Amino acid sequence: MRFAVIVFPGSNCDVDMFHAIKDELGEEVEYVWHDSENLDSFDGILLPGGFSYGDYLRSGAIARFSNVMKQVVKEAEAGKPVLGVCNGFQILLESGLLPGAMRQNESLQFICQTVQLKVENNNTMFTSQYNQDEVIRIPIAHGEGNYYCDADTLKRLTDNNQIVFTYDNNPNGSVANIAGITNARGNVLGMMPHPERAVDDLLGSADGLKLFQSIVKNWREAHVVNA
């Protein structure tokens, strides 16, 4: 499987994401600059964390208009897996690939710590290697991670099982303790915690590796034919 790690001016988790795919997952991966106009050769797309375009206006608002996002939208509509982490999640919200918006943490402070997440839905291409209701440890690092949506949107997310991860002890004020959601089709995941920083026990947790393994397993089942 071949992954693209999208790099925006201000991305700072792209190297972590690249390492997770290449050295821990053992799959092909390339950096793709924000002005790229073709993602056809990639099987999966990863939007890393950071401060794209300095987070001016609001997080992800400028990155949403970059050339590469037109291609990300195109590939998402074609059914390819798209994962946005932290700032990548914010960009997915701004681009309309996921519903809702991101606000400042309730504390109005930047939070950097490891949190416990509950796997709310393990029946997705991103979570099939987890057990339903499994509790995992993943680090967070954000100042605007307070996910918000209106009541109607929350009902749709709940009814369609699009809420994939929730916080055990909500650190930022997100509605319904939401830490990660998918689109209705299930091939776009946005999450504030950083699974790429939890792919080896040396990092304090390897719980994030199963997320990437789930993506590869789903892709192989759909695309690889065994003789």
C-alpha positions, 0 to 999 in steps of 0.5 A: 500500500502506498501512502501520501503524507501531505505537507503544508507550510507549517506542518510539524508532524509530517516526519512522525507520520512518515516514520510511522508508515515506513519504519513501523508499518513497513509500507510505502510512503512519500511526502507530497507538497501542498501545491501538488495537483495529482494524488492518483498514484497513492492508495491512502492519504494522510494529513498530519498535524502542525500549524498549516499556514501559521493557523492564521484566520483559524486552524485549517482555514487557509490550507483548505484552499491549497491545490492539493486539497482539491485532489484530497477531496477528489480521492476521498470521493473516489473512496480512498482512505483519508486520515486527518490528525490534529491540524489535519482534522481541522483541515478536513472540517474546513474543507467540508469532508467532515461535519462540524467545527473546531473551537479553542480548548475550554481552558484556553490553554494548549494541552500536551498529554497522553489521554485515554480513548474509547473505541466507539466503533471498530467496524470501520476501515480505520479501527477493525484491529481494535476491539469494540469499547477498547480503551487505548492511550494516545497523546494529544497536543493542541490548542483548538481541539474543542470539537463542536457541532449542532444537535442535528449533526450530533444526532446524525453522527450518533445514528450513523455510528460516525463517532469513532473515538471518544475521550475517557476524560474530556480534556478540551470540552468537545461535544459528547466527548468526541475525539474522532469522527468519520464521514458517512461513507466511512473512508475519511477519519478526523481525530485530534489525538496523534496515533502516529506518536503511539506506534512503539512502546518506546514512545509510551504506547503502541496503541496507535499502530493498530489504526494504520494496520486497520487501513492496510488490512482493509486495502489488502482485502479489497485490492490484493488477490491471492493465487 
